[in-house]
């Protein structure tokens, strides 16, 4: 059975996360895996300008400040950023996002993300 080789690029604004991956999870960069320390929005904008596309984008970022919506952070929910992300996802691709809310009901939290 052949297994597909995944080409994974992780983007994190915090350089400590890359060091943790290297030290505690023995991460080593290779032609098929890399960690780029950069603002995710800036990276996505650059990818869009270069015409890059992805099969999948996973948004797993949160705010540590008290807010109704903790994840994804509101900066990633602007029309401009959502449009940029849509432009770099292949037609058959998928966007997966971690959603964490402090709303009493999940219906209210969903409304916040759907805005």
Order of alpha helices (4+ residues) and beta strands (2+ residues): beta-alpha-beta-alpha-beta-beta-alpha-beta-beta-alpha
